[in-house]
Amino acid sequence: MNLYQSVCTKCSTLITKNYSTSFSLGIKALDRRFHDAIYGIYGFVRFADEIVDSFHDYDKETLLKRFKAETYLAIEEKISLNPVLHSFQRVVNEYEIDEELIESFLFSMEMDLYNDRYESSLYEQYIYGSAEVVGLMCLKVFVEGDQERYEYLKESACNLGSAFQKVNFLRDMKSDYVERGRVYFPNVNYGSFGVSDKKAIEKDIELDFEKAYQGILQLPQGARFGVYTAYKYYRSLFNKIKKAPVNQVLEERIRVPNERKFLLLVSSAVRHQFNLL
């Protein structure tokens, strides 16, 4: 069984490293005892998202329903022959991750099957389910059973997840609209997206980042550096998007080069080492 669990963990690790260099960078900066659990969470959310975003030649609704049923079965039985679900159920059961977080995440994936415009109430619900609950799952791991600390840091974890997701929405506006027909931001029309729209969204993201940073400072020592590294990466990406004109945001996917990501890791390490966060 130990060999099987090791193989499953390696699958989730491989998924994370192949799908997200930035998230992988943040995980590497965490204390090693958190690595397997966070890889397990990422592998799960990545594959659920992949169903609704990429499997265009297949019955997405059926695939997602099957994935959902197999998720809950894996959690209940504490085993799965799907390596991603086996890794995830171990995290859920070990760290007592609330079923409501899992249900909200999977419901947000369902929303993408049936919605291509997200007005205010749907937008807030989608942000919570697709991003904030992922931050809360990770927070459950980081506090290692300290429920009082979890409750204290919940809001800032949600703010951080929200900021990350909104930055992703800005970065991916073209692909979301052209490839999937989606516009996530409320009251925004892709064809008439302008400077005022962009500035309003950026102001909202800035507020999320400010609130999230205060929570990062209160994280357990073994988690703080890794989360701060991810925060710095997304701030860097966000700043680059802020400087970009509207037409560039609409026409290309703005990125942070890998060499810049490495420099962010080094600078974050220095600040962490000398308690300068």
N, C-alpha and C positions, 0 to 999 in steps of 0.2 A: 504493500500500500504506500509506503514511503516513496518508492520509485515512481509510482503513478502520480502522486501528489507533486513530486518534483517536476515531472514532465509537464503537468498541467500548468504549474507556475511558470515554467519556461515558455509555454505557449502564450500566456498573457503578457509576459515580458517582451516576447518577440513582437506581438501585436502592437504594444505601446511604442516600441522603438521604431517600428516601420511606419506607423501612422502619425506619430507626433514627436519630433525632435525636441520641441520646447517642453512638452510635458515630461519627456524622458529626462531632460536636463534637471527639472525640478525634483524628480524622484531621486536621482543620483545624489542630490544635495541633502536629502533626508537622512536621518539615522538609519543604518542598515536594517534595524529591526522592523521598520515600517515598509520596506521595499515591496515585499511579496504581497502584502495586503493592498497597497495602492495600485500595483500592477493588476491585481485581481479585479479591483473596481474599474479601472480604465478599460481593461479588455472587455468587460461586460457592457459598459455604456458605449464603447466604440462599435461593437458588433450590432447592438440594437439600432444605433444611429445609421450604420451601414445598410441595414435592411431597407429603411425608408428613403435613404438618400441615393443609393447606388444600384439597387437590384431592379432596374427598370423593366427587364424582360421577364420578370417573374411575378407571381401573385404576392405582393408585399403584405397585404392584409392577412393572408393565411400564414405566411412565414412569421409575421410578428406575433400572431396569436399563438402559434406553436412555440415560439421562443419564450413567450410569457408563461405559458403553461409549464414548459420544461424548467423555467427558472424557479417557479414556486415548488415544483416537485423536487428539484435538486435541493432546495433549502430544507424542505420537510424531511427528505430521506438522507440528507447529508452526504450525498454522492451523486455524480452524474458522469455519463460517458462522453459528454460534451466537455472538453478540457476547460473552456472558458467559464462555463457554468459551474464546474466543479471548483475552480479557483474562487469564483465569486461567492458560492455558498459557504465556503470555509470562512471567508471574511465576515459574511452576514452572521453566521452562527457564533464565531469567536468573539466578535465585537458587539453583538446584539444590535445590529442595525435595524431600525424600525421599518416594519413592512410599509408604512405610509410613504416613506421616502422612495422605496422601490416602486410602489404603485404609482406615485406621482410622476416618476421618471418615465415609466412605461406608457403612461397615459399621454405624456407630452410627445412621445414617439408616434402614438396613434394620431395625435392632432395633426402631425405633418402629412398623414395620409389623406386627410379630408379638408385641410385648410390651406389656402395660399395667400390669405390676407389676415393679419392679426391686429384687430382693433384693441383698444386699451385693456379690457378685461381679459381677453384671450391672450394678449401679449404678456401680461403679468403672470397669468397661469402658466404659460409656456416657459417663461424665464425661470419660474420657480421649479418646474418639473424637469426641465432639460439641463439646468445649470446649478441652481442654488442647492438642490438636494444632493448633487454630486459633491459639492463642497461640504455638506453636512455629513455625508457618508465618510469622507476623508477625515473630518473632524472627530467622528466617533472613534476612528482608529487612533488619531493623535492623542486623545485624552485618556485612552486606555482604561475606560471604565469610570472615570471621574465625571459623573453626571452633572455635578454642580458646575464644573468648569465648562462642560459642553453647553449647558444652558446659557452661561455667561457669554460664550463666544459665538453662539448660533447666529446672531444678527450680522456680525462682521463676516462670518463665513458665507452667509447668503449674499452680502454685498460684493464679496470677492468673486463668487461664482457669477453673479449678475454682470459685473464689470467685464469679466472674461468673455461671456457670451455676447454681450453687446458689441464689444470690439470685434469679435468673430463676425457678427452680422454686418458691421461696416466693411470689414476686410473682404467679405464674400458676397457683397451686394450683387455683383455681376453674375457670378455662378448661380447664386440662389434664384435670381430672376430668370436668367437665360436658360439654365439647365432644368430648373424645377418649378419655375413660374411663381416663386414665393417672394413676398415682401414682408419682412417681420415687423418693421417699425410702424407703429400706429399713425394713421393719417399721413402716410408718406406714399407718394406715387413715383415709381421708378422713372417714368418718362419726364417728370417735372421736378425731380429732386434737385434742390438748390442749396445755396450757401446758408440760408436761414435754417433749413431742415438739418443740415449737417452740424451747425453750431448748437442747435437745441439738443441733439443727440449727444454731442460731445460734452455739453454741460452736465447732462444726466449721468454720463459715464464717469466724469470727474468726481462727482459727488459720491458715487459708489466706491471709487478707488480711495477717496479720503477716509471714508468710514471703515473700509476693509483694512487699511494700514494700521489703524489703532488696534484692531484685533490680532493682527500678525505679531505685534509686539508682545502680546500676552500669551502666545502659543507656547506649549512645552518646548524646552530647549532642543530636543531631537527633531522637531518638526519645523521650527522657526526659519532656519536657513533655507530649507527646500521650498517652503511656501513663499518666502521673500524672493527667492530666485525667480520663481514663476511670476510673481508680482512685478518684478523689475523687467522681465521680458515683455510682459503685456503692456506695461507702462511705455516701454521703448517703442513697441509696435503702435500703440495708441498715439504717441507723440508724432510718429512718422505719418500716421493717417491724418492727424490734425493739421500738419503742415502741407499736406497734399491738396491740390485743387479738387473741386467737385468732379470734374471730368475724369481725373485720374482715378478717383475712388470708384467711379462707375465703369471704367474701362479696363482696370487691371487689379490683380490681387497683390496688395502691398505686403512686402515681407521684410523680416529682419534677417540679414545674411548670417550664415553659420559662424563666421569669424566674430561678428558682433555678439552673437549669443554666448560664445566662449568668453569674450571680454566681460560680459555681464556677469557670468558665473564667477570669474576671478574677482571682479570688483565687489560682488556680493559677499564672497568668501572673506575678503579683507575687512569689509564693514562688520561682518558677523564676528570675526576673530577679535576685533578691537571694540566690540559692543557699540558700534556706531549706527545701528539700524534706526 
